[in-house]
Amino acid sequence: MENSEKLVSKLRNMYTPEKLYDNFGNVLLNLEVQGIRGVSASCSFDFPITVIIGKNGSGKSTLAQLALCCYRYKPEGDSPYSAKDYYNLGNFFIKSNLDPTPYTRDAKLMYTYAIPSKEDSNGQLTFSDYIYSCPAKTNTIQKINSDWGGYKRRPDRRCIYFGMGFFVPHHEMGDRIYLDPKTSISRERSFSQVSINKSIDILGTPYNTVEVATIINQSKEAEMSFASRFGAKYSENHMGCGEGRLIRMIDAIENAPDRSLVVIEEPETALHQDAQYNLAVYFLEVCKRKKHQIIITTHSPAIVEAMPMEARKKIQRTSQGTTIENNPTIAEIVSDLSNGHKKSLLIYVEDAFSKRILIEILRQFAPELLRAVSIADVGNKDDVLQAVRYTIKHTGVSAIGIRDEAPTASNDEPIFAYPFVNAPEKEIFHNLKTQEYLLKQYKIDFREEIPPSEDHHNYSESLSKKCRIDKSTIETQCIQAYLAGQDYTVFDPLLSKIKENCK
């Protein structure tokens, strides 16, 4: 699979206003809930994948389940009255003697989704004045006496839900059809090679085949998956909990119609850390390939870290109500979910190139720090200062800033800098060791290929095209070549500052 950085870049390009509907269909753009299961809040969906993070009871599942209720699904060829494969609020928010008030009298769900662009008389695409800068439509489902009104206006879209019950192994449910020795196999269907390969990539398990079979016991039927490896075939009854559930989930996602809405509750369940990260990368890849919209609830930093900032939503519930924070950092998430028990340091840098430099400095000279910090690029030197101030004041997370050039460090605040006099791009690419590397590896003479007049911010892009390799890779390689020729003591003062602030 492609790495997460490349996938994120491609998905961002696919999710721009002018391309959004053509790529992802009637994708959910915003959801506003009032008075349902104690939640009143608004959540925007700023990326094809949305990861909702929060403590237990914060409202993650409520938001995810409400998203499912925004659509209905009519299989091709069916009449509108035969549509059954969709969700209503009653599937999740059940009023009973046990829970007499799961929603208030004025409860409602208002949601906005993308619609096709229109052309004006000059053949130009027209966009609405809506905040998303793309054609959009808003529907409302609200409580009217004892019923919910607004269902008939829902757009058509296939919705797939993997709740926590999906992750419980069959043999733990107590259903005899999965355990009775007399249960027999009726029909078998092989998983696609794509589904098998993705399962192998995620789990690191070398499957030969994976199948799903219809099993029969008297008049009852159900489905169960089977796998074979190392010459043995076994059913879900003998799979690890995470293994069995994951391969079925991958198969369902792969077989769903393109542009489906996929909602998954805590997909990290029973998966080791590496598999969690690999699964997150799979979500990015399948989103690009099949153009699904995916909404995830999670407590897993490994999954969150693979996602861009705009995909992250942190939900909190207090006596003052429910709030949703956009773009939380990993450090903030870890600190919040651990209630301060797990300390972390958030480092703000100016841009993506600066972030790569810091990652490689830590990897080369202080790998233990690389595992202890979270790094975020925010824009320019002024943005670094504002981000540090805001984080320390409003979140309680330990934060420092690292600016690009030594003269811009601050003695009054935790704002440090690289030991560079010039811009980092000039420092890296004008260095003799870097230029020797480019000549040896790519037969590129930097001094001849890049004119002196070129803006240093464009160096990476120009080299990427000339070397026919992606921008992030050429940047990382050149930074590594530069650092290989440096005395590590040059970075000692900066590394010391980082260590001092890692609590």
Protein Blocks (a to p, Z undefined) as FASTA:
>chain_A
ZZfklmmmmmmmmmgmklmmmmnopadfbdcdehighiacddddfbfbdcddddehilmm
mmmmmmmmmpccddehiafklpmbbcdfklmmccdfklmblbcfkbccdddddddddddf
kopacddfbfnlpacdddddddehjbcehjlmpccdddddddfklmpcfklnopaklmmm
kbccfbdcdddfklmmmmmmmnopacfbdcdddddehjbccddddddeehiacdfklgcf
klmmmmmmmmmmmmpcehiacddehklgopafklmmmmmmmmmmmmmmnopacddddfbf
klmmmpcfklpccddddfkbccddehiafklmmmmmnnomagcdddddfblmlmmmmmmm
mmmmommlmmmpccddfbiamlmmmmmmmmmmmnopacddddfbfklpcfkbccdcdfbf
bdfklmmmmpmklmmmmmmmnopafklmmcfklcfklmmmmmmmmnopafklmmmmmmmm
mmmmpcfklmmmmmmmmmmmmZZ
